Amino acid sequence: MSVSNQANDNRLFQVVLPKQTRLRDAFAPILQNAGFAFDKEKSRHAYGACRDLRGNGADFDASLRKPEDALRKLSDNKADMAILGADKFIEARAKAEIEGNGASFKLDAVMDFNCAACSMYIAAAQVSAITCAADLENKRIATSFPYSLQAWLAEQGVSNVEIIKCDGDTEDEIRDGSADAIFEIVDSGQSLIDNGLEKKIWAYDINAVLVARRDLNLSPNAEAAKTFMNRLQTPKVSVVPECTPLRIGVAEPCYA
């Protein structure tokens, strides 16, 4: 549940940076090109500051958090913006919509970055006859993204599917006969190969995104957010296209 904005009106502009190594390393050149450097006082601290290397006084508070915590910080008005994988944003948005809480989901993806690119796929055993969405009817699909899968299946007109929620290692659900297919992020595809699986149906592409509170334009930190976004401007591709579950797109920030 979100807390009142008033309680945090006096805090400095704060951005949550990705803690996961792959995404953090992929985003680091973008942050550096924007003229910022993250620094923390002690190695075990999760928080610190991003220093403005251009000397324009645009320093801001920052912390390294996992995506679920980043989204919670935004929802609770403990942070203004966060960089995370689009897959986590899509899952959170889909969960809110499916559970009837869409109106209370006050976050938008306002910028995407051409980094940490991968795709969501339906994958199955090489001998599987699955080739299109219609083939998924009456199948069992294991995934770490149950709400995104449910939304995507609905858009494909597929309704009779058993969704098996897993906390990782979905490939093993096919090995032991618990599932007929999986819905997961695919990068190099090596994990699929190692488990005797192959990509069957492309769902959508995902990259890193900048997520912001929808009411940020009303915050005292709106100008700092605008400066941060302007500094981050880089050539980019659409990571949340029209085929993405629930038509989750990159919103136009009203403060930029």
C-alpha positions as CSV (number, residue, x, y, z in Angstrom):
1,M,0.0,0.0,0.0
2,S,1.3,3.4,-0.9
3,V,2.1,6.0,1.7
4,S,1.3,9.7,1.5
5,N,3.5,11.8,-0.7
6,Q,3.6,14.4,2.0
7,A,5.8,12.3,4.3
8,N,8.6,12.3,1.7
9,D,8.3,15.8,0.1
10,N,11.6,16.9,1.5
11,R,13.8,14.0,0.5
12,L,16.3,14.3,-2.3
13,F,15.7,12.9,-5.8
14,Q,16.4,9.2,-5.6
15,V,17.0,6.6,-8.3
16,V,17.1,2.8,-7.7
17,L,19.8,1.2,-9.8
18,P,19.9,-2.5,-10.7
19,K,21.6,-4.9,-8.3
20,Q,21.7,-7.9,-10.6
21,T,25.2,-8.1,-12.2
22,R,24.1,-8.6,-15.8
23,L,21.8,-5.6,-15.9
24,R,24.0,-3.4,-13.7
25,D,27.0,-4.0,-16.0
26,A,24.9,-3.4,-19.1
27,F,23.5,-0.1,-17.8
28,A,26.9,1.1,-16.4
29,P,28.1,2.6,-19.8
30,I,24.8,4.5,-20.2
31,L,25.1,6.0,-16.7
32,Q,28.8,6.8,-17.4
33,N,28.0,8.4,-20.8
34,A,25.4,10.5,-19.0
35,G,28.1,11.9,-16.8
36,F,27.2,10.1,-13.6
37,A,29.2,7.7,-11.3
38,F,27.6,5.7,-8.5
39,D,29.6,5.8,-5.2
40,K,28.9,4.3,-1.8
41,E,30.7,4.8,1.5
42,K,31.1,1.2,2.4
43,S,31.3,-1.9,0.2
44,R,28.4,-3.6,1.9
45,H,26.1,-0.6,1.7
46,A,23.2,-0.9,-0.7
47,Y,22.9,2.9,-0.9
48,G,25.1,5.7,-1.9
49,A,25.0,8.6,-4.4
50,C,25.4,9.3,-8.1
51,R,28.0,12.0,-8.5
52,D,27.6,14.5,-11.4
53,L,31.0,14.2,-13.2
54,R,30.2,17.2,-15.3
55,G,30.1,19.5,-12.3
56,N,26.6,20.7,-12.9
57,G,25.4,20.0,-9.4
58,A,23.0,17.2,-10.5
59,D,24.1,14.7,-7.8
60,F,21.3,12.5,-6.5
61,D,20.7,9.7,-4.0
62,A,20.8,6.1,-5.3
63,S,20.6,2.5,-4.2
64,L,21.2,-0.9,-5.6
65,R,18.1,-3.1,-5.3
66,K,16.4,-6.1,-6.8
67,P,13.5,-5.4,-9.2
68,E,10.7,-6.3,-6.8
69,D,12.2,-4.1,-4.1
70,A,12.7,-1.3,-6.6
71,L,9.0,-1.4,-7.6
72,R,8.0,-1.4,-4.0
73,K,10.2,1.6,-3.3
74,L,8.5,3.5,-6.1
75,S,5.0,2.5,-5.1
76,D,5.7,3.6,-1.5
77,N,7.2,6.9,-2.6
78,K,10.6,6.1,-1.2
79,A,12.2,6.6,-4.7
80,D,11.4,8.5,-7.8
81,M,12.7,6.4,-10.6
82,A,14.2,2.9,-11.1
83,I,16.1,1.0,-13.8
84,L,15.0,-2.6,-14.1
85,G,14.2,-5.3,-16.7
86,A,11.0,-4.8,-18.6
87,D,10.1,-8.4,-17.8
88,K,9.7,-7.4,-14.1
89,F,7.7,-4.3,-14.9
90,I,5.4,-6.2,-17.2
91,E,4.8,-8.9,-14.6
92,A,3.9,-6.4,-11.9
93,R,1.6,-4.5,-14.2
94,A,-0.1,-7.7,-15.4
95,K,-0.6,-8.9,-11.9
96,A,-2.2,-5.6,-10.9
97,E,-4.5,-5.7,-13.9
98,I,-5.5,-9.4,-13.6
99,E,-6.2,-9.1,-9.8
100,G,-8.4,-6.0,-10.4
101,N,-5.9,-3.5,-9.0
102,G,-4.9,-1.8,-12.2
103,A,-6.2,1.6,-11.1
104,S,-3.8,1.5,-8.1
105,F,-0.8,0.7,-10.2
106,K,0.8,4.2,-10.4
107,L,4.0,3.4,-12.2
108,D,5.0,3.9,-15.9
109,A,7.9,2.9,-18.0
110,V,9.1,6.3,-19.4
111,M,12.2,5.3,-21.2
112,D,13.8,2.2,-22.6
113,F,17.4,1.4,-23.3
114,N,19.2,-0.7,-25.9
115,C,20.9,-2.9,-23.3
116,A,20.4,-6.2,-21.5
117,A,18.3,-7.3,-24.5
118,C,16.6,-10.7,-24.5
119,S,13.2,-12.2,-25.4
120,M,10.3,-14.0,-23.9
121,Y,9.7,-17.4,-25.5
122,I,7.5,-20.5,-25.3
123,A,10.0,-23.3,-25.3
124,A,9.5,-27.1,-25.3
125,A,11.3,-30.4,-26.0
126,Q,12.7,-30.7,-29.4
127,V,10.3,-33.4,-30.2
128,S,7.3,-31.3,-29.2
129,A,4.7,-30.5,-31.9
130,I,4.1,-27.0,-30.5
131,T,4.6,-24.5,-33.3
132,C,2.0,-21.8,-32.6
133,A,-0.2,-20.4,-29.8
134,A,-3.2,-22.5,-30.7
135,D,-1.1,-25.6,-29.9
136,L,-0.9,-24.5,-26.3
137,E,-4.6,-25.3,-25.6
138,N,-4.9,-27.9,-22.8
139,K,-1.1,-27.8,-22.2
140,R,0.8,-27.3,-18.9
141,I,3.2,-24.4,-19.0
142,A,5.8,-23.7,-16.3
143,T,7.0,-20.1,-15.8
144,S,8.5,-17.6,-13.4
145,F,6.1,-15.0,-15.0
146,P,2.6,-16.4,-14.4
147,Y,0.7,-13.1,-14.8
148,S,2.6,-12.1,-17.9
149,L,1.9,-15.5,-19.4
150,Q,-1.8,-15.3,-18.5
151,A,-2.1,-11.9,-20.2
152,W,-0.2,-13.1,-23.3
153,L,-2.3,-16.2,-23.6
154,A,-5.4,-14.1,-23.4
155,E,-4.2,-11.9,-26.2
156,Q,-3.5,-15.1,-28.3
157,G,-7.1,-16.3,-27.6
158,V,-5.8,-19.3,-25.7
159,S,-7.8,-20.1,-22.5
160,N,-7.4,-23.8,-21.5
161,V,-3.9,-23.8,-20.1
162,E,-2.6,-24.9,-16.7
163,I,0.0,-22.4,-15.6
164,I,2.6,-23.8,-13.2
165,K,4.4,-21.0,-11.2
166,C,8.0,-21.7,-10.6
167,D,10.8,-19.9,-8.8
168,G,13.4,-20.5,-11.5
169,D,14.6,-23.8,-13.1
170,T,11.5,-24.1,-15.2
171,E,13.3,-26.3,-17.7
172,D,13.3,-29.1,-15.1
173,E,9.5,-29.1,-15.1
174,I,9.6,-30.6,-18.6
175,R,12.3,-33.1,-17.8
176,D,10.2,-34.7,-15.0
177,G,6.9,-34.5,-16.9
178,S,5.3,-31.8,-14.8
179,A,5.0,-29.4,-17.8
180,D,4.7,-29.6,-21.6
181,A,6.3,-26.2,-22.2
182,I,7.9,-23.2,-20.4
183,F,7.5,-19.5,-20.8
184,E,10.8,-17.8,-20.0
185,I,13.4,-15.2,-20.8
186,V,15.9,-16.4,-23.4
187,D,19.2,-14.8,-23.9
188,S,21.8,-17.0,-25.5
189,G,19.6,-20.0,-25.4
190,Q,22.3,-22.2,-23.9
191,S,20.2,-23.2,-21.0
192,L,17.5,-24.5,-23.4
193,I,20.1,-26.5,-25.3
194,D,21.6,-28.0,-22.2
195,N,18.1,-29.2,-21.1
196,G,17.2,-30.6,-24.5
197,L,14.7,-27.8,-25.3
198,E,14.3,-25.4,-28.1
199,K,12.4,-22.1,-28.8
200,K,9.0,-22.7,-30.2
201,I,7.1,-19.4,-30.1
202,W,8.5,-15.9,-29.8
203,A,6.3,-13.7,-27.4
204,Y,8.0,-10.3,-27.2
205,D,11.4,-8.6,-26.7
206,I,12.5,-7.0,-23.5
207,N,15.3,-4.6,-22.5
208,A,16.1,-2.4,-19.5
209,V,13.5,0.3,-18.8
210,L,13.3,3.4,-16.6
211,V,10.3,3.3,-14.4
212,A,8.8,6.3,-12.7
213,R,6.0,7.2,-10.4
214,R,3.1,8.5,-12.4
215,D,2.7,11.6,-10.1
216,L,6.4,12.5,-10.3
217,N,5.4,15.7,-12.2
218,L,3.8,16.9,-9.0
219,S,6.8,16.2,-6.9
220,P,9.5,18.7,-5.8
221,N,11.9,16.3,-7.6
222,A,10.2,16.7,-11.0
223,E,12.9,19.0,-12.3
224,A,15.7,16.7,-11.2
225,A,13.9,13.8,-12.9
226,K,13.7,15.8,-16.1
227,T,17.4,16.6,-15.9
228,F,18.2,12.9,-15.3
229,M,16.2,11.7,-18.2
230,N,17.7,14.3,-20.6
231,R,21.2,13.2,-19.6
232,L,20.3,9.5,-20.2
233,Q,18.9,10.1,-23.8
234,T,20.5,7.4,-26.0
235,P,19.6,5.6,-29.2
236,K,17.0,3.1,-28.2
237,V,14.6,0.5,-29.5
238,S,11.0,-0.3,-28.4
239,V,11.1,-2.9,-25.7
240,V,7.4,-3.0,-24.9
241,P,5.8,-3.3,-28.3
242,E,2.1,-3.6,-29.1
243,C,2.1,-7.4,-28.7
244,T,3.3,-7.1,-25.1
245,P,0.8,-8.3,-22.5
246,L,-1.9,-5.7,-21.7
247,R,-0.4,-3.4,-24.3
248,I,2.1,-2.1,-21.8
249,G,4.0,0.7,-23.6
250,V,6.5,3.3,-22.8
251,A,4.6,6.3,-21.5
252,E,5.4,9.9,-22.4
253,P,6.6,11.6,-19.2
254,C,4.5,14.7,-18.6
255,Y,7.4,16.3,-16.8
256,A,10.0,15.9,-19.6
